[in-house]
Amino acid sequence: MSGLQRQHFAANSGDFTFVSSLDGEELTGSIDSPDVILNVENAHTKDSSATAFLRKRGYGWLLEVEEEDSEDSKPLLEELDIDLKDIYYKIRCVLMPMPSLGFNRQVVRDNPDFWGPLAVVLFFSMISLYGQFRVVSWIITIWIFGSLTIFLLARVLGGEVAYGQVLGVIGYSLLPLIAIVPVLLVVRSFELLATVIKLFGVFWAAYSAASLLVGEEFKTKKPLLIYPIFLLYIYFLSLYTGV
């Protein structure tokens, strides 16, 4: 195409531009795109800079990722150290204190727990309410400080017993008093029979506790510990009956 401007494409930094040739000389070139190097590390560099800045300012804890602990997946009862089977076995040991039944009753003393006795004391408190909620806190107070008194007396007499053991045994041994409550509701009008049942419940509870707390190490001093335990359960019963 002589006499006319010929338009060719030339590569200039990856863009196409139009050039004119008036003298008809042949132009050469390439339309291949130039090599482009992407800076893929740019984002990583910015992230590293931000991380370093936060750590320098003392905010590195924001970047920490907590690892899942296998203990977090434990059941709630296991987290609270509540063994329902163990509590049930101890309840049976207290309600049936006769050695002939074959229960390993020493587990109540040797393996004390807190939640079982607390549940028993709260249940006894609930049936002793009669619309007076202050009785609940008073019964729990008597349980704690009454057990402390028995513990101190046992230690003075030479017994090898811990406060947690006394607290657990005294708490579990309230079960006989709970067991006689339905009977007392039936025979309430028969004063003599009701008195006999009350004495039976107190002896039952005191025997269950004393047989666990009063060991052979007390020898001739056993009555000195059995008597306060007996008085403690008489007081517990008086909180229920109001006598």
C-alpha positions as CSV (number, residue, x, y, z in Angstrom):
1,M,0.0,0.0,0.0
2,S,2.3,2.7,-1.4
3,G,1.7,6.3,-0.6
4,L,-0.4,5.5,2.4
5,Q,0.5,5.3,5.9
6,R,1.1,1.7,7.1
7,Q,0.2,1.1,10.6
8,H,2.0,-1.7,12.6
9,F,1.8,-2.9,16.1
10,A,4.9,-2.7,18.3
11,A,5.3,-4.1,21.8
12,N,6.0,-1.4,24.3
13,S,6.0,-2.6,27.9
14,G,3.1,-5.0,27.2
15,D,0.9,-2.3,25.6
16,F,0.1,-1.9,21.9
17,T,0.8,1.5,20.2
18,F,0.2,2.7,16.7
19,V,3.3,3.9,14.7
20,S,3.4,5.3,11.2
21,S,5.9,4.7,8.5
22,L,6.1,7.2,5.7
23,D,9.2,6.0,4.0
24,G,8.0,2.4,3.6
25,E,10.7,0.8,5.6
26,E,9.9,-2.5,7.0
27,L,9.4,-2.7,10.7
28,T,10.0,-5.7,12.8
29,G,8.8,-6.6,16.3
30,S,7.1,-9.1,18.5
31,I,3.7,-9.2,20.0
32,D,4.8,-11.7,22.7
33,S,4.0,-10.4,26.2
34,P,7.0,-9.6,28.3
35,D,7.8,-11.7,31.3
36,V,6.0,-10.4,34.3
37,I,7.3,-11.3,37.8
38,L,4.7,-11.3,40.4
39,N,5.7,-10.4,43.9
40,V,3.9,-13.2,45.7
41,E,5.8,-12.6,48.9
42,N,4.4,-9.1,49.2
43,A,1.3,-10.2,51.3
44,H,3.4,-12.4,53.5
45,T,5.9,-9.6,54.1
46,K,3.1,-7.3,55.1
47,D,1.6,-10.0,57.4
48,S,5.0,-10.6,59.0
49,S,5.5,-6.9,59.5
50,A,2.1,-6.6,61.2
51,T,2.9,-9.6,63.4
52,A,6.2,-8.2,64.4
53,F,4.6,-4.8,65.2
54,L,1.9,-6.4,67.4
55,R,4.5,-8.5,69.3
56,K,6.7,-5.5,69.8
57,R,3.8,-3.6,71.3
58,G,2.9,-6.5,73.6
59,Y,-0.2,-7.6,71.7
60,G,1.2,-10.9,70.5
61,W,-1.3,-12.7,72.5
62,L,-3.9,-11.6,70.0
63,L,-2.3,-13.8,67.4
64,E,-2.1,-16.9,69.6
65,V,-4.4,-19.8,68.7
66,E,-5.5,-22.0,71.6
67,E,-5.0,-25.6,71.2
68,E,-7.9,-27.9,72.1
69,D,-7.3,-29.7,75.3
70,S,-8.6,-33.2,75.6
71,E,-9.7,-32.4,79.2
72,D,-12.1,-29.9,77.9
73,S,-14.3,-32.6,76.5
74,K,-14.8,-34.4,79.8
75,P,-18.3,-34.8,81.0
76,L,-19.6,-32.3,83.6
77,L,-19.9,-35.0,86.4
78,E,-16.3,-36.0,85.8
79,E,-15.2,-32.3,85.9
80,L,-16.9,-31.9,89.2
81,D,-15.5,-35.2,90.5
82,I,-19.0,-36.7,91.0
83,D,-19.2,-40.5,90.9
84,L,-22.8,-41.4,91.1
85,K,-22.1,-45.1,91.5
86,D,-19.7,-44.4,94.4
87,I,-22.3,-42.2,96.1
88,Y,-25.0,-44.8,95.7
89,Y,-22.7,-47.5,97.2
90,K,-21.9,-45.2,100.2
91,I,-25.6,-44.6,100.8
92,R,-26.3,-48.3,101.0
93,C,-23.4,-48.7,103.4
94,V,-24.8,-46.1,105.7
95,L,-28.4,-47.3,105.6
96,M,-27.4,-50.9,106.1
97,P,-24.5,-50.7,108.7
98,M,-24.7,-54.3,109.8
99,P,-21.3,-56.1,109.0
100,S,-23.2,-59.3,108.2
101,L,-24.5,-57.7,104.9
102,G,-21.0,-57.8,103.5
103,F,-20.6,-54.1,102.5
104,N,-17.1,-52.6,102.6
105,R,-18.3,-49.8,104.8
106,Q,-14.8,-48.4,105.3
107,V,-15.0,-46.8,101.8
108,V,-17.2,-44.1,103.3
109,R,-14.4,-43.1,105.6
110,D,-11.3,-43.9,103.5
111,N,-12.6,-42.4,100.3
112,P,-14.5,-39.3,101.3
113,D,-16.3,-37.0,98.9
114,F,-18.1,-33.7,99.2
115,W,-21.1,-33.8,96.9
116,G,-22.8,-36.9,98.3
117,P,-22.9,-35.6,101.9
118,L,-23.9,-32.2,100.7
119,A,-26.8,-33.6,98.8
120,V,-27.9,-35.6,101.8
121,V,-27.7,-32.5,104.1
122,L,-29.6,-30.4,101.6
123,F,-32.3,-33.0,101.2
124,F,-32.7,-33.2,105.0
125,S,-32.9,-29.4,105.1
126,M,-35.6,-29.4,102.4
127,I,-37.8,-31.8,104.3
128,S,-37.3,-29.8,107.5
129,L,-38.4,-26.5,106.0
130,Y,-42.0,-26.1,107.1
131,G,-41.9,-22.8,105.2
132,Q,-38.8,-21.5,107.1
133,F,-35.9,-21.2,104.7
134,R,-33.5,-20.1,107.3
135,V,-33.5,-23.7,108.5
136,V,-31.5,-24.7,105.5
137,S,-28.5,-22.5,106.2
138,W,-28.7,-23.4,109.9
139,I,-28.6,-27.2,109.2
140,I,-25.6,-26.7,106.9
141,T,-23.9,-24.7,109.6
142,I,-24.5,-27.3,112.2
143,W,-23.2,-30.0,109.8
144,I,-20.0,-28.1,109.1
145,F,-19.2,-27.0,112.7
146,G,-20.6,-30.1,114.3
147,S,-18.3,-32.2,112.1
148,L,-15.4,-29.9,113.1
149,T,-16.1,-30.5,116.8
150,I,-16.1,-34.2,116.3
151,F,-12.9,-34.0,114.3
152,L,-11.1,-32.0,116.9
153,L,-12.3,-34.3,119.7
154,A,-11.2,-37.4,117.7
155,R,-7.8,-35.9,117.2
156,V,-7.4,-35.0,120.9
157,L,-8.3,-38.6,121.8
158,G,-5.6,-39.9,119.5
159,G,-7.6,-40.8,116.4
160,E,-6.1,-40.7,112.9
161,V,-8.9,-39.1,111.0
162,A,-9.1,-36.1,108.6
163,Y,-11.7,-33.4,108.7
164,G,-13.0,-34.3,105.2
165,Q,-13.6,-37.9,106.4
166,V,-15.6,-36.7,109.4
167,L,-17.6,-34.3,107.2
168,G,-18.5,-37.0,104.8
169,V,-19.4,-39.6,107.4
170,I,-21.6,-37.2,109.4
171,G,-23.3,-36.0,106.3
172,Y,-24.0,-39.4,104.9
173,S,-25.2,-40.6,108.3
174,L,-28.2,-38.2,108.2
175,L,-29.8,-40.7,105.9
176,P,-31.5,-42.7,108.7
177,L,-33.2,-39.6,109.9
178,I,-34.4,-39.0,106.4
179,A,-35.7,-42.6,106.3
180,I,-37.9,-42.2,109.4
181,V,-39.6,-39.0,108.2
182,P,-42.3,-40.8,106.2
183,V,-43.1,-43.0,109.2
184,L,-43.3,-40.0,111.5
185,L,-45.8,-38.4,109.2
186,V,-48.0,-41.5,109.6
187,V,-47.7,-42.0,113.3
188,R,-47.6,-38.3,114.3
189,S,-50.8,-38.6,116.4
190,F,-49.3,-41.5,118.4
191,E,-46.9,-39.7,120.6
192,L,-45.3,-42.8,122.3
193,L,-44.8,-44.6,119.0
194,A,-43.4,-41.5,117.4
195,T,-40.9,-41.1,120.2
196,V,-39.8,-44.7,119.8
197,I,-39.3,-44.1,116.1
198,K,-37.3,-40.9,116.7
199,L,-35.0,-42.7,119.2
200,F,-34.6,-45.5,116.8
201,G,-33.6,-43.1,114.0
202,V,-31.1,-41.3,116.2
203,F,-29.5,-44.5,117.4
204,W,-29.4,-45.7,113.8
205,A,-27.7,-42.6,112.5
206,A,-25.3,-42.4,115.5
207,Y,-24.3,-46.1,115.2
208,S,-23.7,-45.7,111.5
209,A,-21.4,-42.7,112.0
210,A,-19.7,-44.0,115.2
211,S,-18.9,-47.4,113.6
212,L,-17.0,-45.6,110.9
213,L,-15.3,-42.9,112.9
214,V,-14.6,-44.7,116.2
215,G,-11.8,-47.2,115.5
216,E,-9.8,-49.5,117.6
217,E,-7.2,-46.8,118.2
218,F,-9.6,-45.2,120.7
219,K,-9.7,-48.3,122.9
220,T,-11.3,-47.3,126.2
221,K,-12.1,-43.8,125.0
222,K,-14.8,-44.8,122.6
223,P,-17.7,-43.5,124.7
224,L,-16.1,-40.1,124.8
225,L,-16.6,-39.8,121.0
226,I,-19.8,-41.8,120.6
227,Y,-21.7,-39.6,123.0
228,P,-21.1,-36.3,121.2
229,I,-22.0,-38.0,117.9
230,F,-25.3,-39.1,119.5
231,L,-26.0,-35.6,120.8
232,L,-25.3,-34.1,117.3
233,Y,-28.0,-36.3,115.7
234,I,-30.4,-35.5,118.4
235,Y,-30.0,-31.9,117.6
236,F,-30.4,-32.6,113.9
237,L,-33.7,-34.4,114.7
238,S,-34.9,-31.5,116.8
239,L,-34.4,-29.2,113.8
240,Y,-36.8,-31.3,111.9
241,T,-39.4,-32.0,114.6
242,G,-39.2,-28.6,116.3
243,V,-38.8,-30.2,119.7
